[in-house]
Amino acid sequence: PKQDSLMDDDPEDLFAGATEEVSLDSPERDVLLSDGPSPAITPITPPTSVIAPRIGHAHDDMFTHSSFDEIEEEEGGDSFDVHISVSDPEKVGDGMNAYMAYKVSTKTSLSVFKQRDFSVKRRFSDFLGLHSKLASKYLHIGYIVPPAPEKSIVGMTKVKVGKEDQSSNEFVEKRRSALERYLMRTVKHPILLKDPDVLQFLENSELPRAVNTQALSSAGILRMVNKAADAVNKMTIKMNESDAWFEEKQQHFENLDVQLRKLHASVESLVCHRKELSVNTAQFAKSAAMLGNSEDHTALSRALSQLAEVEEKIDQLHQDQANADFYLFSELLGDYVRLITAGGSGDLELYFYFIFFRIRGVFDHRIKTWQKWQDSQVLLLKKREAEAKLQFTNKPDKLQQAKDEIKELEGKVQQGERDFEQISKIIRKEVGRFEKERVKDFKTIIVKYLESLVQTQQQLIKYWEAFLPEAKAIS
Amino acid sequence: MLKGFRSHDLCVLLQPRAMNVDLEMDATLQVDISDALSERDKVKFTVHTKSTLPNFKQNEFSVVRQHEEFIWLHDSFIENEDYAGYIIPPAPPRPDFDASREKLQKLGEGEGSMTKEEFTKMKQELEAEYLAIFKKTVAMHEVFLCRVAAHPVLRKDLNFHVFLEYNQDLSVRGKNKKEKLEDFFKNVVKSADGVLVAGVKDVDDFFEHEKTFLLEYHNRVKDASAKCDRMIRSHKNAADDMNRIASSLYTLGTQDSMDLCKFFLKVSELFDKTRKVEARVAADEDLKLADLLKYYLRESQAAKDLLYRRSRALVDYENANKGLDKARAKNRDVLQAETSQQLCCHKFEKISESAKQELIDFKTRRVAAFRKNLVELAELELKHAKGNLQLLQSCVGVLNSNT
């Protein structure tokens, strides 16, 4: 029987049945409420894959203070110089086993890469596999992992079945564009850029086929989060500075979500109407041409034909503009709506849920261990009092054991506190980085979009300027 | 209430053959609609006349007329046999505010779902639209009167003078059901007739050419007019979207992080301005292109009607000829047949002569109207595109310098 979850699985989710159950004993859960320090995560990457050591240190060290600061410094020094493009979609195979292969090309001068200019072939499930690995490795530590583009059973089936029509071409183009944006967002993250799985994805000519691409789906994360939430809610938690900060951020993103959705809907409507305008202008152009043909005054007839030509060019202009509306403006908003949206497949909201409870978990774990320590101290005292009477009828081993246990506990508590601070620090940084990137994204893309509008107007001017003398020539 | 509104744009659709001459005693006749009032379900037009014609009691006077009275006047021309040889100026379309009213109502219902600013903005938009439709209907009615006043024969029509001068209600209540049905059958007969008659090849090359030309032209203008309307509607829809985008950006601008606030506000302002330009483009296209096509749709129909009337007269003439031959053969009622034949002949020739001139005038008017409107359309499109370009470029400049 499936474990109950607040969120229904995505109806289009092919792997709904095959989703790895996130049971109470799953490693993810342990990670949330573990006793020990932040565990080194065993990468999901199978051991047989070749991972050349990139950085001097192993995974674990990445999560300690020192290497984190190191990476910070590297960030400042190395100007961001990676450019990834996804292109040349190619259908491989036939029928229901067919898939689209995309060329992923990287151009870079960063030393972390083996070459400066290289490309590989990847399929959609490879992207999902990459995301799955990154999410399982980094989400619970406090890093915001960019979400992968959505699956689409309908869209893919059309492509598989071989319908070479406009809608399936548009689907492939939309997906290609989304995959490109996904990879660029991923490498913009200073930590993810250096992750061996990311590097392998970009560089290796062969990738082991990703099977369980739903291992850490959004639904999976939410289920996990809710289990943790239930456990933690049982204790009364004192409000502290971290909680307030979280609540404020959560509210901010909720508001943003509402506004972005509204804006996204309006832009989608604009795309739709512009496409309509393009079609209607083309039809009018044809009609005007016909009218020009039947007009028996020569000069007027000619002018009407010219008008028809102008309108035809303008229809193409509208078409191009609609594409810009979509690929620049609409998709940008769509990406962020998906990232932030509450209750949907958005990751940011879940991220906050996740981290919030993770922090709470660590905080309460701290209380728990402290309590445990207090209790054992009391026990120790009692024991000492009891034993004082029987001086030297002692059990030195037991005493030593108690002392050792206490020392271990103290260590754990201190580690817990360090983890707690560490994760808080990472999260604040991540949210700051995310916001900064969002600001940059919005600004860059919107300006680009406006520049496309500029071009459209310039073209319009050209066309009408050419037409005007024709109209004046009617006598 | 609209004071002193002039229909500059549509006036050129009429091009009087001769300017103000042609009447006996060099008299003048100027007609316009000086005022109009839109009430719940009707529009009241103030028809203002300035004339030196002797038959009017004064030199300058005004009356109030409603749409039905214009239709009455138009129909009286159609039904007058004496005017069979003229292109009767097409009747103005009925004032139709239904769509606009519906939109205003929908807006009222949806008031809760949008912000105050959005609501006010949309309300202003719709009110402007209502006003535009109102102006158009006034212009259409005025053009009709001007066409009549410019026509050398129609301007002398008695009904026309009554229409202009009689300051009481003409009591031309709209046709009742029976009359409407009669009209319907008349039209059916006419078009069946028309089809029949149109099949007969004309001896006169001029008319044969005109017939072929008008039949095709009319259909194509109809098609172009419909497609033009659709194109403009899409344009308006896109402009509406930009309005909503501007509002959303504005809200984001007041809510979002410091870095993006100013940015969003600036872009919101841009969309607001650029949307206004787009709306003006759609409005100008409507005025210069759509209205032009609609008007010539109606005029070409009126010209076709003239040809049908001529063809019918021709058929009557040919029948009268046959009747005369028969009478002569039987040597019975010959005089009657002769008179009848002469009447038909005279009628047919009279129609043909005036029809020829009318059709030539029609072409002249048409070419001039298209020329003026196409030139103005191109100039306006250029003006708006340049305006838009400047807005966009300055905004991009500001945004780029701020980052």
Contacts between the chains, C-beta under 8 A, distances in Angstrom:
chain1	res1	chain2	res2	distance
A	255	B	255	5.8
A	256	B	252	7.9
A	256	B	255	7.5
A	256	B	256	6.8
A	259	B	248	6.4
A	259	B	251	5.6
A	259	B	252	4.8
A	259	B	255	6.4
A	259	B	256	7.8
A	260	B	252	7.5
A	262	B	248	4.9
A	262	B	251	7.7
A	263	B	245	6.6
A	263	B	248	3.9
A	263	B	249	6.7
A	263	B	252	6.6
A	266	B	241	5.7
A	266	B	244	4.1
A	266	B	245	4.6
A	266	B	248	5.7
A	267	B	241	7.8
A	267	B	245	6.2
A	269	B	241	4.8
A	269	B	244	7.4
A	270	B	238	6.1
A	270	B	241	3.9
A	270	B	242	6.7
A	270	B	245	6.6
A	273	B	234	5.8
A	273	B	237	4.3
A	273	B	238	4.4
A	273	B	241	5.8
A	274	B	234	8.0
A	274	B	238	5.6
A	276	B	234	4.6
A	276	B	237	7.2
A	277	B	231	6.8
A	277	B	234	3.8
A	277	B	235	5.9
A	277	B	237	7.8
A	277	B	238	5.8
A	280	B	227	6.8
A	280	B	230	4.6
A	280	B	231	4.2
A	280	B	233	7.8
A	280	B	234	4.9
A	281	B	231	5.3
A	281	B	234	7.9
A	283	B	227	4.9
A	283	B	230	7.3
A	283	B	231	7.6
A	284	B	224	7.0
A	284	B	227	4.1
A	284	B	228	5.5
A	284	B	230	7.5
A	284	B	231	4.7
A	286	B	227	7.9
A	287	B	220	7.1
A	287	B	223	4.9
A	287	B	224	4.3
A	287	B	227	4.5
A	287	B	228	7.7
A	288	B	224	5.7
A	290	B	220	5.0
A	290	B	223	7.0
A	290	B	224	7.4
A	291	B	217	7.6
A	291	B	220	4.5
A	291	B	221	6.3
A	291	B	223	7.8
A	291	B	224	4.8
A	293	B	220	7.9
A	294	B	213	7.0
A	294	B	216	4.5
A	294	B	217	5.0
A	294	B	220	5.2
A	295	B	217	7.0
A	296	B	209	7.9
A	296	B	213	5.5
A	296	B	363	7.7
A	297	B	363	6.5
A	297	B	366	7.7
A	297	B	367	5.0
A	299	B	367	7.8
A	300	B	366	7.8
A	300	B	367	5.2
A	300	B	370	5.5
A	300	B	371	7.1
A	303	B	370	7.4
A	303	B	371	7.7
A	303	B	374	6.1
A	304	B	370	7.7
A	307	B	374	6.7
A	435	B	257	6.0
A	436	B	259	8.0
A	438	B	260	7.9
A	439	B	257	6.8
A	439	B	259	4.5
A	439	B	260	5.4
A	442	B	260	6.2
A	442	B	263	7.2
A	443	B	260	7.6
A	443	B	263	5.9
A	443	B	399	7.3
A	443	B	403	5.8
A	446	B	263	7.6
A	446	B	267	6.1
A	446	B	399	7.9
A	447	B	396	6.2
A	447	B	399	5.5
A	447	B	400	6.5
A	450	B	267	7.5
A	450	B	270	7.3
A	450	B	392	5.9
A	450	B	395	6.5
A	450	B	396	5.1
A	450	B	399	7.4
A	451	B	396	6.1
A	453	B	274	7.6
A	453	B	392	5.3
A	454	B	389	6.5
A	454	B	392	4.7
A	454	B	393	5.9
A	454	B	396	6.5
A	457	B	385	5.1
A	457	B	386	7.9
A	457	B	388	4.9
A	457	B	389	4.1
A	457	B	392	6.4
A	458	B	389	6.3
A	460	B	381	7.1
A	460	B	385	4.3
A	461	B	382	6.3
A	461	B	385	4.7
A	461	B	386	6.2
A	461	B	389	6.8
A	464	B	378	5.2
A	464	B	381	4.6
A	464	B	382	4.7
A	464	B	385	6.6
A	465	B	382	6.4
A	467	B	378	5.2
A	468	B	375	7.0
A	468	B	378	4.3
A	468	B	379	6.8
A	468	B	382	7.0
A	471	B	371	6.7
A	471	B	374	4.0
A	471	B	375	4.5
A	471	B	377	7.7
A	471	B	378	5.4
A	472	B	371	7.8
A	472	B	375	5.6
A	474	B	367	6.4
A	474	B	370	6.8
A	474	B	371	4.0
A	474	B	374	7.3
A	475	B	371	7.7
